[in-house]
Amino acid sequence: MRLVLRSLACLVLLGLLPAAGASAGWVIEQVARSTPMRGGEPDRQALTFSANRIKTTMLDKGGKPTAAWIMDLEAQTLTSVDYERRTVATGTVQEYAESMRAATQAMGGQMAEAMKQMQDAMKDMPPEQRQMVEQMMRKNMAGGAPGGAAPSPEACREPKTEVRSTGQTARIAGFQAVRYDVLEDGKFTQELWVSKDIMAWREVDPRKLERFSQEMTKALEALPGCGRDRARRAGADPSDPAWKLASEGYPVRTVQHGRGEGTVLEVVKAESRAVPASEFQPPAGFTRQTLKDLMGGT
């Protein structure tokens, strides 16, 4: 499920765009890293756009694919490819939504059983130690995790989001870009560098992408906890003002500013070229999985 959200965060920012036009297609390579960098290799991914299909491929440090998500806006389906396990799973957005809900409910049952076992184990603890463990459990459950206490209305309140053009420019991966700042409740949280020279959005019908994203938003909102906030942070909420930036071009650098550590998603290469339809087909010989298997069901 985490890979679903991460992939969508890279895709749905394209949002509300002009009508799709003819194009050879686009292939974009980008890296994701923490700031400051704490050693190790940055995550690499390649995005391929052509004729209302978008493929996100996760790469290892040698450039070999490890996993991929294929979004087909014509069929309104998602396909997951696991190159390491050689498995494939395909379903409609609605089917994925139902699978996520079922997986969450199953997780809630498992957590409830784990809680019962923990409470039994705490019976013989000294009072001070038992109180400390109970406080830690309440803290971990407060975020609305499956089986936990519901978060407060204030915790789920949507922040007021504002997007400001700074006028600052830079050349990123050979493309001229303009910086926009995103503020939540007046606090600076994100910077977006958008280039008009990467026209991958022309391969996408905005109405079909919005329909796809709305269905995914509904799925995320139906999960326990702050569903709307989860959808917004995953990039699946069409009401997010940052969506409107898609009409300006493609985000070649996205910087998330957090407490002490943030993340950077940056394009390192982008080119327009012909993309064969076979690029969006699962590899031959891979084992077909059900969505229940994909979501970790038993």
GUMINU-94907 format. One record per residue (C-alpha): residue number from 0; residue in three letters; chain; y, x, z. Coordinates in Angstrom, 3 decimals, decimal comma, always signed. Layout:
BEGIN
+-----+--------+--------+----------+----------+----------+
: num : residu : chaine :    north :     east :       up :
+-----+--------+--------+----------+----------+----------+
: NUM :    ALA :      A :        Y :        X :        Z :
...
+-----+--------+--------+----------+----------+----------+
This chain:
BEGIN
+-----+--------+--------+----------+----------+----------+
: num : residu : chaine :    north :     east :       up :
+-----+--------+--------+----------+----------+----------+
:   0 :    MET :      A :   +0,000 :   +0,000 :   +0,000 :
:   1 :    ARG :      A :   +2,348 :   +2,898 :   +0,757 :
:   2 :    LEU :      A :   +1,934 :   +4,161 :   -2,820 :
:   3 :    VAL :      A :   +2,860 :   +0,702 :   -4,121 :
:   4 :    LEU :      A :   +6,159 :   +0,780 :   -2,265 :
:   5 :    ARG :      A :   +6,929 :   +4,349 :   -3,154 :
:   6 :    SER :      A :   +6,305 :   +3,775 :   -6,862 :
:   7 :    LEU :      A :   +8,329 :   +0,596 :   -6,969 :
:   8 :    ALA :      A :  +11,215 :   +2,348 :   -5,256 :
:   9 :    CYS :      A :  +11,418 :   +4,608 :   -8,337 :
:  10 :    LEU :      A :  +11,158 :   +1,728 :  -10,825 :
:  11 :    VAL :      A :  +13,011 :   -1,404 :   -9,878 :
:  12 :    LEU :      A :  +16,400 :   +0,279 :   -9,473 :
:  13 :    LEU :      A :  +16,660 :   -0,238 :  -13,246 :
:  14 :    GLY :      A :  +17,284 :   -3,931 :  -12,465 :
:  15 :    LEU :      A :  +19,871 :   -6,066 :  -14,209 :
:  16 :    LEU :      A :  +20,336 :   -4,417 :  -17,600 :
:  17 :    PRO :      A :  +21,483 :   -5,355 :  -21,108 :
:  18 :    ALA :      A :  +18,881 :   -6,897 :  -23,405 :
:  19 :    ALA :      A :  +16,088 :   -4,552 :  -24,431 :
:  20 :    GLY :      A :  +16,401 :   -2,795 :  -27,785 :
:  21 :    ALA :      A :  +14,186 :   -0,714 :  -30,038 :
:  22 :    SER :      A :  +13,519 :   +2,829 :  -28,853 :
:  23 :    ALA :      A :  +10,937 :   +5,528 :  -29,257 :
:  24 :    GLY :      A :  +10,377 :   +5,598 :  -25,509 :
:  25 :    TRP :      A :  +11,302 :   +7,936 :  -22,653 :
:  26 :    VAL :      A :   +9,395 :  +10,425 :  -20,533 :
:  27 :    ILE :      A :  +11,116 :  +11,531 :  -17,312 :
:  28 :    GLU :      A :   +9,888 :  +14,158 :  -14,855 :
:  29 :    GLN :      A :  +11,279 :  +14,237 :  -11,319 :
:  30 :    VAL :      A :  +10,624 :  +15,774 :   -7,920 :
:  31 :    ALA :      A :  +10,960 :  +14,389 :   -4,393 :
:  32 :    ARG :      A :  +11,676 :  +16,660 :   -1,435 :
:  33 :    SER :      A :  +12,916 :  +16,455 :   +2,127 :
:  34 :    THR :      A :  +16,272 :  +17,865 :   +3,213 :
:  35 :    PRO :      A :  +16,318 :  +20,388 :   +4,593 :
:  36 :    MET :      A :  +13,190 :  +21,627 :   +2,820 :
:  37 :    ARG :      A :  +10,493 :  +22,449 :   +5,380 :
:  38 :    GLY :      A :   +8,164 :  +24,534 :   +3,246 :
:  39 :    GLY :      A :   +5,432 :  +23,351 :   +0,955 :
:  40 :    GLU :      A :   +5,717 :  +22,005 :   -2,575 :
:  41 :    PRO :      A :   +7,943 :  +19,027 :   -3,476 :
:  42 :    ASP :      A :   +6,197 :  +15,895 :   -4,718 :
:  43 :    ARG :      A :   +6,193 :  +15,687 :   -8,510 :
:  44 :    GLN :      A :   +6,016 :  +12,587 :  -10,658 :
:  45 :    ALA :      A :   +6,420 :  +11,564 :  -14,293 :
:  46 :    LEU :      A :   +7,781 :   +8,203 :  -15,469 :
:  47 :    THR :      A :   +7,020 :   +6,883 :  -18,955 :
:  48 :    PHE :      A :   +8,939 :   +3,941 :  -20,466 :
:  49 :    SER :      A :   +8,056 :   +2,114 :  -23,672 :
:  50 :    ALA :      A :   +8,033 :   -1,491 :  -24,895 :
:  51 :    ASN :      A :   +8,205 :   -3,227 :  -21,500 :
:  52 :    ARG :      A :   +5,689 :   -0,897 :  -19,902 :
:  53 :    ILE :      A :   +6,421 :   +1,655 :  -17,194 :
:  54 :    LYS :      A :   +3,968 :   +4,228 :  -15,941 :
:  55 :    THR :      A :   +4,518 :   +6,334 :  -12,822 :
:  56 :    THR :      A :   +2,192 :   +9,327 :  -12,514 :
:  57 :    MET :      A :   +1,908 :  +11,454 :   -9,381 :
:  58 :    LEU :      A :   +1,257 :  +15,131 :  -10,187 :
:  59 :    ASP :      A :   -0,149 :  +18,056 :   -8,243 :
:  60 :    LYS :      A :   +1,586 :  +21,447 :   -8,205 :
:  61 :    GLY :      A :   -0,326 :  +22,430 :  -11,351 :
:  62 :    GLY :      A :   +0,930 :  +19,378 :  -13,235 :
:  63 :    LYS :      A :   -2,383 :  +17,513 :  -13,224 :
:  64 :    PRO :      A :   -2,298 :  +13,746 :  -12,476 :
:  65 :    THR :      A :   -3,639 :  +12,610 :   -9,118 :
:  66 :    ALA :      A :   -2,665 :   +8,927 :   -9,203 :
:  67 :    ALA :      A :   -0,740 :   +6,518 :  -11,416 :
:  68 :    TRP :      A :   +0,735 :   +3,026 :  -11,397 :
:  69 :    ILE :      A :   +1,159 :   +1,146 :  -14,687 :
:  70 :    MET :      A :   +3,564 :   -1,782 :  -14,720 :
:  71 :    ASP :      A :   +3,104 :   -4,141 :  -17,689 :
:  72 :    LEU :      A :   +6,048 :   -6,530 :  -17,808 :
:  73 :    GLU :      A :   +4,587 :   -8,524 :  -20,695 :
:  74 :    ALA :      A :   +1,406 :   -9,353 :  -18,770 :
:  75 :    GLN :      A :   +3,169 :   -9,136 :  -15,355 :
:  76 :    THR :      A :   +0,395 :   -6,886 :  -14,046 :
:  77 :    LEU :      A :   +0,029 :   -3,678 :  -12,046 :
:  78 :    THR :      A :   -2,739 :   -1,156 :  -12,651 :
:  79 :    SER :      A :   -3,619 :   +1,520 :  -10,100 :
:  80 :    VAL :      A :   -5,369 :   +4,685 :  -11,303 :
:  81 :    ASP :      A :   -6,907 :   +7,185 :   -8,878 :
:  82 :    TYR :      A :   -7,720 :  +10,347 :  -10,847 :
:  83 :    GLU :      A :   -9,390 :  +12,058 :   -7,900 :
:  84 :    ARG :      A :  -11,821 :   +9,214 :   -7,176 :
:  85 :    ARG :      A :  -11,911 :   +8,157 :  -10,852 :
:  86 :    THR :      A :  -11,214 :   +4,506 :  -10,036 :
:  87 :    VAL :      A :   -9,025 :   +1,782 :  -11,561 :
:  88 :    ALA :      A :   -7,780 :   -1,572 :  -10,200 :
:  89 :    THR :      A :   -5,689 :   -4,143 :  -12,095 :
:  90 :    GLY :      A :   -4,121 :   -7,418 :  -11,024 :
:  91 :    THR :      A :   -1,155 :   -9,710 :  -11,470 :
:  92 :    VAL :      A :   +1,804 :   -9,460 :   -9,113 :
:  93 :    GLN :      A :   +0,653 :  -12,650 :   -7,404 :
:  94 :    GLU :      A :   -2,848 :  -11,218 :   -6,925 :
:  95 :    TYR :      A :   -1,417 :   -8,049 :   -5,427 :
:  96 :    ALA :      A :   +0,753 :  -10,134 :   -3,104 :
:  97 :    GLU :      A :   -2,268 :  -12,086 :   -1,871 :
:  98 :    SER :      A :   -4,248 :   -8,853 :   -1,412 :
:  99 :    MET :      A :   -1,441 :   -7,324 :   +0,647 :
: 100 :    ARG :      A :   -1,265 :  -10,402 :   +2,857 :
: 101 :    ALA :      A :   -5,050 :  -10,375 :   +3,362 :
: 102 :    ALA :      A :   -5,041 :   -6,644 :   +4,157 :
: 103 :    THR :      A :   -2,244 :   -7,148 :   +6,675 :
: 104 :    GLN :      A :   -4,104 :   -9,992 :   +8,389 :
: 105 :    ALA :      A :   -7,263 :   -7,867 :   +8,577 :
: 106 :    MET :      A :   -5,246 :   -5,017 :  +10,042 :
: 107 :    GLY :      A :   -3,822 :   -7,417 :  +12,610 :
: 108 :    GLY :      A :   -7,329 :   -8,373 :  +13,717 :
: 109 :    GLN :      A :   -8,350 :   -4,734 :  +14,029 :
: 110 :    MET :      A :   -5,228 :   -3,953 :  +16,040 :
: 111 :    ALA :      A :   -5,835 :   -6,884 :  +18,372 :
: 112 :    GLU :      A :   -9,362 :   -5,594 :  +19,047 :
: 113 :    ALA :      A :   -8,019 :   -2,075 :  +19,635 :
: 114 :    MET :      A :   -5,463 :   -3,495 :  +22,073 :
: 115 :    LYS :      A :   -8,201 :   -5,287 :  +24,009 :
: 116 :    GLN :      A :  -10,247 :   -2,087 :  +24,238 :
: 117 :    MET :      A :   -7,170 :   -0,151 :  +25,366 :
: 118 :    GLN :      A :   -6,402 :   -2,696 :  +28,085 :
: 119 :    ASP :      A :   -9,993 :   -2,511 :  +29,340 :
: 120 :    ALA :      A :   -9,765 :   +1,287 :  +29,423 :
: 121 :    MET :      A :   -6,519 :   +1,134 :  +31,421 :
: 122 :    LYS :      A :   -7,996 :   -0,896 :  +34,271 :
: 123 :    ASP :      A :   -8,984 :   +2,180 :  +36,239 :
: 124 :    MET :      A :   -5,779 :   +4,161 :  +35,547 :
: 125 :    PRO :      A :   -3,285 :   +4,891 :  +38,332 :
: 126 :    PRO :      A :   -0,401 :   +2,334 :  +38,236 :
: 127 :    GLU :      A :   +2,186 :   +4,894 :  +37,078 :
: 128 :    GLN :      A :   +0,016 :   +6,117 :  +34,221 :
: 129 :    ARG :      A :   -0,913 :   +2,568 :  +33,190 :
: 130 :    GLN :      A :   +2,765 :   +1,583 :  +33,103 :
: 131 :    MET :      A :   +3,607 :   +4,590 :  +30,916 :
: 132 :    VAL :      A :   +0,869 :   +3,742 :  +28,408 :
: 133 :    GLU :      A :   +1,914 :   +0,077 :  +28,301 :
: 134 :    GLN :      A :   +5,526 :   +1,079 :  +27,583 :
: 135 :    MET :      A :   +4,393 :   +3,307 :  +24,725 :
: 136 :    MET :      A :   +2,275 :   +0,495 :  +23,290 :
: 137 :    ARG :      A :   +5,146 :   -1,992 :  +23,475 :
: 138 :    LYS :      A :   +7,451 :   +0,493 :  +21,756 :
: 139 :    ASN :      A :   +4,994 :   +1,046 :  +18,915 :
: 140 :    MET :      A :   +4,472 :   -2,683 :  +18,468 :
: 141 :    ALA :      A :   +8,152 :   -3,638 :  +18,577 :
: 142 :    GLY :      A :   +8,673 :   -2,973 :  +14,867 :
: 143 :    GLY :      A :   +6,718 :   -6,043 :  +13,905 :
: 144 :    ALA :      A :   +3,466 :   -4,284 :  +13,129 :
: 145 :    PRO :      A :   +0,456 :   -6,538 :  +12,479 :
: 146 :    GLY :      A :   -0,716 :   -8,049 :  +15,710 :
: 147 :    GLY :      A :   +2,422 :   -6,950 :  +17,574 :
: 148 :    ALA :      A :   +5,395 :   -8,782 :  +18,954 :
: 149 :    ALA :      A :   +7,822 :  -10,222 :  +16,428 :
: 150 :    PRO :      A :  +11,000 :   -8,188 :  +15,985 :
: 151 :    SER :      A :  +14,272 :   -9,657 :  +17,183 :
: 152 :    PRO :      A :  +16,680 :  -11,400 :  +14,753 :
: 153 :    GLU :      A :  +19,140 :   -8,553 :  +15,269 :
: 154 :    ALA :      A :  +16,504 :   -5,984 :  +14,309 :
: 155 :    CYS :      A :  +15,860 :   -7,892 :  +11,059 :
: 156 :    ARG :      A :  +19,506 :   -8,527 :  +10,225 :
: 157 :    GLU :      A :  +20,359 :   -7,400 :   +6,710 :
: 158 :    PRO :      A :  +23,185 :   -4,857 :   +6,677 :
: 159 :    LYS :      A :  +26,248 :   -5,418 :   +4,524 :
: 160 :    THR :      A :  +25,768 :   -3,110 :   +1,544 :
: 161 :    GLU :      A :  +28,619 :   -1,634 :   -0,481 :
: 162 :    VAL :      A :  +28,519 :   +0,674 :   -3,511 :
: 163 :    ARG :      A :  +31,520 :   +2,916 :   -4,218 :
: 164 :    SER :      A :  +32,234 :   +5,110 :   -7,216 :
: 165 :    THR :      A :  +33,464 :   +8,518 :   -6,077 :
: 166 :    GLY :      A :  +34,550 :   +9,798 :   -9,482 :
: 167 :    GLN :      A :  +32,669 :  +13,025 :   -8,740 :
: 168 :    THR :      A :  +30,644 :  +14,360 :  -11,666 :
: 169 :    ALA :      A :  +27,882 :  +16,941 :  -12,089 :
: 170 :    ARG :      A :  +25,412 :  +18,104 :  -14,698 :
: 171 :    ILE :      A :  +21,848 :  +17,415 :  -13,556 :
: 172 :    ALA :      A :  +18,832 :  +18,409 :  -15,651 :
: 173 :    GLY :      A :  +21,223 :  +18,840 :  -18,576 :
: 174 :    PHE :      A :  +22,711 :  +15,333 :  -18,266 :
: 175 :    GLN :      A :  +26,247 :  +14,466 :  -17,161 :
: 176 :    ALA :      A :  +26,197 :  +12,164 :  -14,129 :
: 177 :    VAL :      A :  +28,647 :  +10,287 :  -11,894 :
: 178 :    ARG :      A :  +28,180 :   +9,965 :   -8,129 :
: 179 :    TYR :      A :  +28,141 :   +6,618 :   -6,317 :
: 180 :    ASP :      A :  +27,945 :   +6,241 :   -2,538 :
: 181 :    VAL :      A :  +26,017 :   +3,439 :   -0,821 :
: 182 :    LEU :      A :  +27,190 :   +2,243 :   +2,594 :
: 183 :    GLU :      A :  +25,389 :   -0,095 :   +4,996 :
: 184 :    ASP :      A :  +27,610 :   -1,788 :   +7,569 :
: 185 :    GLY :      A :  +30,227 :   +0,822 :   +6,704 :
: 186 :    LYS :      A :  +27,863 :   +3,751 :   +7,320 :
: 187 :    PHE :      A :  +27,139 :   +6,185 :   +4,479 :
: 188 :    THR :      A :  +23,380 :   +6,071 :   +3,798 :
: 189 :    GLN :      A :  +22,748 :   +7,080 :   +0,194 :
: 190 :    GLU :      A :  +24,246 :   +8,831 :   -2,812 :
: 191 :    LEU :      A :  +23,255 :   +7,948 :   -6,370 :
: 192 :    TRP :      A :  +24,023 :  +10,159 :   -9,365 :
: 193 :    VAL :      A :  +23,840 :   +8,038 :  -12,524 :
: 194 :    SER :      A :  +23,754 :   +9,338 :  -16,114 :
: 195 :    LYS :      A :  +24,616 :   +7,191 :  -19,137 :
: 196 :    ASP :      A :  +22,809 :   +9,650 :  -21,406 :
: 197 :    ILE :      A :  +19,300 :   +8,647 :  -20,301 :
: 198 :    MET :      A :  +18,678 :   +5,265 :  -21,930 :
: 199 :    ALA :      A :  +15,190 :   +4,509 :  -20,611 :
: 200 :    TRP :      A :  +16,443 :   +1,053 :  -19,590 :
: 201 :    ARG :      A :  +16,564 :   +0,031 :  -23,250 :
: 202 :    GLU :      A :  +12,783 :   -0,107 :  -23,196 :
: 203 :    VAL :      A :  +12,825 :   -2,791 :  -20,496 :
: 204 :    ASP :      A :  +13,535 :   -6,521 :  -20,777 :
: 205 :    PRO :      A :  +15,733 :   -7,152 :  -17,702 :
: 206 :    ARG :      A :  +14,575 :  -10,749 :  -17,292 :
: 207 :    LYS :      A :  +10,911 :   -9,741 :  -17,166 :
: 208 :    LEU :      A :  +11,612 :   -6,880 :  -14,772 :
: 209 :    GLU :      A :  +13,616 :   -9,171 :  -12,497 :
: 210 :    ARG :      A :  +10,799 :  -11,733 :  -12,508 :
: 211 :    PHE :      A :   +8,322 :   -8,990 :  -11,607 :
: 212 :    SER :      A :  +10,543 :   -7,672 :   -8,812 :
: 213 :    GLN :      A :  +11,210 :  -11,134 :   -7,384 :
: 214 :    GLU :      A :   +7,474 :  -11,741 :   -7,053 :
: 215 :    MET :      A :   +7,028 :   -8,396 :   -5,316 :
: 216 :    THR :      A :   +9,941 :   -9,182 :   -3,005 :
: 217 :    LYS :      A :   +8,262 :  -12,455 :   -2,027 :
: 218 :    ALA :      A :   +5,080 :  -10,534 :   -1,236 :
: 219 :    LEU :      A :   +6,890 :   -8,054 :   +0,991 :
: 220 :    GLU :      A :   +8,881 :  -10,780 :   +2,730 :
: 221 :    ALA :      A :   +5,646 :  -12,577 :   +3,594 :
: 222 :    LEU :      A :   +4,361 :   -9,595 :   +5,580 :
: 223 :    PRO :      A :   +4,881 :   -9,506 :   +9,361 :
: 224 :    GLY :      A :   +8,066 :   -7,952 :  +10,690 :
: 225 :    CYS :      A :  +11,332 :   -7,531 :   +8,814 :
: 226 :    GLY :      A :   +9,995 :   -8,377 :   +5,372 :
: 227 :    ARG :      A :  +13,371 :   -8,702 :   +3,674 :
: 228 :    ASP :      A :  +14,464 :   -5,323 :   +4,996 :
: 229 :    ARG :      A :  +11,160 :   -3,835 :   +3,852 :
: 230 :    ALA :      A :  +11,685 :   -5,239 :   +0,354 :
: 231 :    ARG :      A :  +15,251 :   -3,939 :   +0,178 :
: 232 :    ARG :      A :  +14,286 :   -0,432 :   +1,260 :
: 233 :    ALA :      A :  +11,388 :   -0,402 :   -1,201 :
: 234 :    GLY :      A :  +13,838 :   -1,156 :   -3,997 :
: 235 :    ALA :      A :  +12,262 :   -4,533 :   -4,754 :
: 236 :    ASP :      A :  +15,194 :   -6,763 :   -3,795 :
: 237 :    PRO :      A :  +17,243 :   -7,939 :   -6,832 :
: 238 :    SER :      A :  +20,132 :   -8,898 :   -4,518 :
: 239 :    ASP :      A :  +20,655 :   -5,232 :   -3,616 :
: 240 :    PRO :      A :  +24,068 :   -4,161 :   -5,018 :
: 241 :    ALA :      A :  +22,562 :   -0,826 :   -6,078 :
: 242 :    TRP :      A :  +20,679 :   -2,725 :   -8,789 :
: 243 :    LYS :      A :  +23,932 :   -3,266 :  -10,663 :
: 244 :    LEU :      A :  +24,285 :   +0,478 :  -11,176 :
: 245 :    ALA :      A :  +21,379 :   +0,312 :  -13,616 :
: 246 :    SER :      A :  +23,762 :   -1,031 :  -16,260 :
: 247 :    GLU :      A :  +25,576 :   +2,325 :  -15,994 :
: 248 :    GLY :      A :  +22,509 :   +4,411 :  -16,844 :
: 249 :    TYR :      A :  +19,614 :   +6,126 :  -15,059 :
: 250 :    PRO :      A :  +19,684 :   +7,634 :  -11,516 :
: 251 :    VAL :      A :  +19,098 :  +11,371 :  -12,077 :
: 252 :    ARG :      A :  +19,532 :  +12,171 :   -8,380 :
: 253 :    THR :      A :  +19,065 :   +9,899 :   -5,350 :
: 254 :    VAL :      A :  +19,808 :  +11,277 :   -1,880 :
: 255 :    GLN :      A :  +18,760 :   +9,320 :   +1,209 :
: 256 :    HIS :      A :  +20,715 :  +10,367 :   +4,294 :
: 257 :    GLY :      A :  +18,834 :   +9,903 :   +7,564 :
: 258 :    ARG :      A :  +19,037 :  +11,186 :  +11,103 :
: 259 :    GLY :      A :  +18,704 :  +14,936 :  +10,779 :
: 260 :    GLU :      A :  +16,435 :  +14,706 :   +7,717 :
: 261 :    GLY :      A :  +16,739 :  +12,882 :   +4,432 :
: 262 :    THR :      A :  +15,020 :  +12,817 :   +1,056 :
: 263 :    VAL :      A :  +16,091 :  +13,759 :   -2,460 :
: 264 :    LEU :      A :  +14,619 :  +12,355 :   -5,673 :
: 265 :    GLU :      A :  +15,868 :  +14,344 :   -8,680 :
: 266 :    VAL :      A :  +15,172 :  +14,385 :  -12,411 :
: 267 :    VAL :      A :  +14,190 :  +17,819 :  -13,729 :
: 268 :    LYS :      A :  +13,461 :  +16,876 :  -17,344 :
: 269 :    ALA :      A :  +13,980 :  +13,819 :  -19,559 :
: 270 :    GLU :      A :  +13,365 :  +13,277 :  -23,249 :
: 271 :    SER :      A :  +13,235 :  +10,411 :  -25,726 :
: 272 :    ARG :      A :  +10,113 :  +10,480 :  -27,886 :
: 273 :    ALA :      A :   +7,387 :   +8,316 :  -29,347 :
: 274 :    VAL :      A :   +4,923 :   +7,056 :  -26,724 :
: 275 :    PRO :      A :   +1,521 :   +5,798 :  -27,925 :
: 276 :    ALA :      A :   +0,205 :   +2,512 :  -26,519 :
: 277 :    SER :      A :   -2,855 :   +4,377 :  -25,237 :
: 278 :    GLU :      A :   -0,611 :   +6,075 :  -22,660 :
: 279 :    PHE :      A :   -0,609 :   +2,792 :  -20,722 :
: 280 :    GLN :      A :   -4,378 :   +2,284 :  -20,815 :
: 281 :    PRO :      A :   -6,634 :   +3,422 :  -17,918 :
: 282 :    PRO :      A :   -8,766 :   +6,503 :  -18,639 :
: 283 :    ALA :      A :  -12,174 :   +5,777 :  -20,117 :
: 284 :    GLY :      A :  -15,157 :   +6,074 :  -17,808 :
: 285 :    PHE :      A :  -13,304 :   +5,295 :  -14,569 :
: 286 :    THR :      A :  -14,935 :   +2,841 :  -12,128 :
: 287 :    ARG :      A :  -13,324 :   -0,576 :  -11,836 :
: 288 :    GLN :      A :  -12,325 :   -1,591 :   -8,291 :
: 289 :    THR :      A :  -11,319 :   -4,920 :   -6,853 :
: 290 :    LEU :      A :   -7,886 :   -5,321 :   -5,265 :
: 291 :    LYS :      A :   -9,655 :   -5,803 :   -1,927 :
: 292 :    ASP :      A :  -11,187 :   -2,353 :   -2,299 :
: 293 :    LEU :      A :   -7,799 :   -0,893 :   -3,229 :
: 294 :    MET :      A :   -6,068 :   -2,361 :   -0,180 :
: 295 :    GLY :      A :   -8,731 :   -0,990 :   +2,133 :
: 296 :    GLY :      A :  -10,626 :   -4,236 :   +2,668 :
: 297 :    THR :      A :  -14,280 :   -4,282 :   +3,651 :
+-----+--------+--------+----------+----------+----------+
